[in-house]
């Protein structure tokens, strides 16, 4: 507690009261570095909650500008931000929310070529992008770097969420290792629709984005049960969710063998 300022002690009081977080867990949050790949529908709410929670360093990775159609769900931005870079306006908003957090805006599109450079040194990665090629590059880099990955996705009224820790468990026997994202999605689905083509209810991105932040806080603070090896499926129309186990694929091109 001695390393918290008076502002931080009051700001994080509700966390510190929790047995599962307390002072030690809040210190872990303060020391943590988290990268968000995509500052859109999922990344926006996740970033807000991570900044509010006191994550010490947040890296926003996105090369896109704010458009008017984003404002239906990307709650990090305002009308006057249309046309501006998401990472720039996002960094301003997060800094205003919590000046104790260091925001690292990266105006880049993550690719296979730059993924390791962008993610190196991070303690955790959250991926909410809308491209399978980018998701595959993020997963491969996280596996090689030994970084846990929290992945979220939405479409229409449905959302899903999973944590992948294939890299951190490479030392385990093969039958005890955890799956990576490519064990779950081996190849890009044919004819996959984006939210721009299929539509998405705005509040759903808040639900899944907040859940991504919650799982990140649990991983960093070492609280509760990790979602690693499991997948949450949420149906917004019926307000029902279920959890299924994700098996590891021995033939996975990233973590198999």
C-alpha positions in Angstrom: 0.0 0.0 0.0 2.9 2.3 0.6 3.5 2.8 -3.2 -0.1 4.1 -3.7 -0.7 7.8 -3.7 -3.6 9.2 -1.7 -5.5 9.6 -5.0 -4.9 5.9 -5.9 -5.9 4.6 -2.5 -9.2 6.4 -2.9 -9.6 5.6 -6.6 -9.1 1.9 -6.2 -10.7 1.5 -2.7 -13.4 -0.8 -4.0 -10.8 -3.1 -5.5 -8.7 -3.1 -2.4 -11.7 -4.2 -0.3 -12.0 -7.3 -2.3 -10.3 -10.4 -0.8 -9.5 -11.7 -4.3 -7.7 -8.4 -5.3 -6.7 -6.4 -2.2 -3.5 -4.4 -2.1 -1.3 -7.1 -3.7 -3.6 -7.6 -6.6 -3.9 -3.8 -7.2 -0.2 -3.6 -7.2 0.0 -6.2 -9.9 -2.5 -4.2 -11.9 -0.4 -1.1 -11.4 2.8 -2.9 -12.6 1.1 -4.6 -15.6 1.4 -3.8 -19.3 -1.5 -4.7 -21.5 -1.9 -4.4 -25.3 -5.2 -4.0 -27.0 -5.3 -5.0 -30.7 -8.1 -3.0 -32.1 -9.6 0.1 -30.4 -13.1 -0.4 -31.8 -16.3 -2.0 -30.5 -14.6 -4.4 -28.1 -11.3 -2.6 -27.5 -13.1 0.7 -26.6 -15.1 -0.6 -23.5 -12.2 -3.0 -22.5 -9.7 -0.1 -22.6 -12.0 2.1 -20.4 -12.4 -0.5 -17.7 -8.7 -1.4 -17.7 -7.7 2.2 -17.4 -10.3 2.7 -14.6 -9.0 -0.5 -12.9 -5.5 1.0 -12.7 -3.6 -1.1 -15.2 -0.2 0.7 -15.3 0.4 0.7 -19.0 -2.0 0.3 -21.9 -0.9 0.0 -25.5 -3.6 0.8 -28.1 -2.8 -0.7 -31.5 -5.0 0.5 -34.4 -4.4 2.3 -37.6 -8.1 3.4 -38.2 -9.8 6.8 -37.8 -13.1 7.3 -36.1 -16.2 7.2 -38.4 -19.7 8.3 -37.6 -20.9 4.7 -37.8 -18.5 3.7 -35.0 -20.3 5.8 -32.5 -23.2 3.4 -32.2 -21.0 1.1 -30.2 -17.4 2.5 -29.7 -18.0 4.3 -26.5 -14.5 5.6 -26.2 -15.2 8.3 -28.8 -17.5 11.4 -29.2 -19.0 13.1 -32.2 -16.2 15.6 -32.4 -13.7 12.8 -32.8 -15.0 11.7 -36.3 -12.1 11.8 -38.7 -9.4 11.7 -36.0 -7.1 8.7 -35.3 -8.7 6.2 -32.8 -5.4 5.7 -30.9 -4.9 9.5 -30.5 -8.4 10.3 -29.3 -8.5 7.1 -27.3 -5.3 7.9 -25.5 -6.8 11.4 -24.6 -10.0 9.9 -23.2 -8.2 7.2 -21.2 -5.7 9.7 -19.8 -8.6 12.0 -18.7 -10.3 9.0 -17.0 -7.2 8.0 -15.1 -4.0 10.1 -15.3 -2.1 7.4 -13.3 -2.1 5.1 -16.4 0.5 5.4 -19.1 -1.2 5.2 -22.6 1.0 4.1 -25.5 -0.9 4.8 -28.8 0.4 2.8 -31.8 -0.9 3.9 -35.2 -0.2 0.7 -36.9 -2.0 -2.3 -38.3 -0.7 -5.4 -36.7 0.7 -8.0 -39.2 2.8 -11.1 -39.1 5.8 -8.9 -39.8 5.4 -6.5 -36.8 3.4 -8.5 -34.3 6.2 -9.6 -32.1 7.7 -6.1 -32.0 4.3 -4.5 -31.1 3.5 -7.1 -28.4 6.9 -7.8 -26.9 7.2 -6.8 -23.3 3.4 -7.0 -22.7 2.1 -9.0 -19.8 -1.3 -9.7 -21.5 -2.9 -9.1 -24.9 -6.6 -8.4 -25.7 -7.7 -9.0 -29.3 -11.0 -7.6 -30.4 -10.1 -6.9 -34.1 -12.3 -7.8 -37.1 -9.8 -9.6 -39.2 -8.9 -13.3 -39.1 -5.5 -12.6 -40.6 -4.7 -10.2 -37.7 -6.1 -12.6 -35.2 -3.8 -15.4 -36.5 -0.8 -13.1 -36.4 -1.7 -12.0 -32.8 -2.1 -15.6 -31.7 1.2 -16.8 -33.2 3.1 -13.9 -31.7 1.6 -14.5 -28.2 2.4 -18.2 -28.4 6.0 -17.5 -29.3 6.4 -14.7 -26.7 4.7 -16.7 -24.0 2.0 -14.1 -23.5 -1.6 -14.9 -22.4 -4.2 -13.8 -25.0 -7.8 -12.8 -24.3 -9.9 -13.0 -27.5 -13.4 -11.6 -28.0 -15.7 -11.5 -31.0 -19.3 -10.3 -31.8 -21.8 -10.5 -34.6 -25.4 -9.5 -34.8 -26.7 -10.6 -31.4 -24.0 -13.1 -30.5 -20.7 -12.8 -28.7 -17.9 -15.1 -27.6 -14.9 -14.9 -25.3 -11.9 -17.1 -24.6 -8.5 -16.9 -22.9 -5.5 -18.7 -24.6 -2.4 -19.6 -22.7 -0.6 -22.0 -25.0 2.7 -20.2 -24.8 2.8 -20.0 -20.9 2.1 -23.8 -20.7 4.7 -25.0 -23.3 6.7 -26.6 -20.5 3.8 -29.0 -19.6 3.5 -32.5 -21.0 1.6 -32.5 -24.3 -1.6 -33.9 -22.8 -1.7 -31.1 -20.3 -1.0 -28.1 -22.6 -3.7 -25.6 -23.3 -5.0 -24.7 -26.8 -4.2 -21.6 -28.8 -6.6 -19.6 -31.0 -5.7 -21.7 -34.1 -6.8 -24.8 -32.2 -10.2 -23.2 -32.1 -10.2 -21.5 -35.6 -7.8 -23.5 -37.8 -8.5 -21.6 -41.0 -10.3 -18.4 -42.0 -14.0 -19.3 -42.5 -15.1 -18.9 -46.1 -17.4 -16.0 -46.7 -17.2 -14.6 -43.2 -19.2 -11.4 -42.7 -17.9 -8.4 -40.8 -20.1 -6.3 -38.5 -20.3 -3.7 -41.3 -21.9 -6.3 -43.6 -24.0 -8.3 -41.0 -24.7 -5.7 -38.4 -24.3 -5.8 -34.6 -26.3 -4.4 -31.7 -24.1 -1.8 -30.0 -24.6 -2.8 -26.4 -23.4 -6.3 -27.2 -19.9 -5.0 -27.8 -20.0 -3.4 -24.3 -21.0 -6.7 -22.8 -18.2 -8.7 -24.4 -15.6 -5.9 -24.1 -16.3 -5.6 -20.4 -16.0 -9.3 -20.0 -12.6 -9.2 -21.7 -11.5 -6.5 -19.3 -12.9 -8.6 -16.4 -10.9 -11.7 -17.5 -7.8 -9.5 -17.9 -8.2 -8.1 -14.4 -8.5 -11.7 -13.0 -5.4 -12.9 -14.9 -3.3 -10.0 -13.7 -4.5 -9.9 -10.1 -4.5 -13.8 -10.0 -8.1 -13.9 -8.9 -10.6 -16.6 -9.4 -10.6 -19.2 -12.1 -8.9 -18.5 -15.5 -11.0 -18.9 -18.6 -8.0 -20.6 -20.3 -9.1 -23.7 -22.3 -12.8 -22.7 -22.3 -15.0 -20.6 -24.5 -18.0 -18.4 -23.4 -20.8 -18.2 -25.9 -23.4 -15.4 -25.3 -26.8 -15.1 -27.0 -28.0 -11.5 -26.6 -31.5 -12.2 -27.9 -32.2 -14.9 -25.3 -30.0 -13.5 -22.6 -28.4 -16.9 -22.2 -24.8 -18.0 -22.1 -22.9 -21.2 -22.0 -19.3 -22.3 -21.5 -17.7 -25.1 -23.6 -14.3 -26.7 -23.3 -11.8 -26.0 -26.1 -9.6 -29.0 -26.9 -6.0 -28.6 -28.0 -5.4 -29.7 -31.6 -2.2 -31.8 -31.8 -2.0 -30.9 -35.5 -2.3 -27.1 -34.9 0.0 -25.2 -37.2 1.0 -22.9 -34.2 1.1 -25.0 -31.0 0.9 -28.6 -32.3 3.7 -31.1 -32.3 
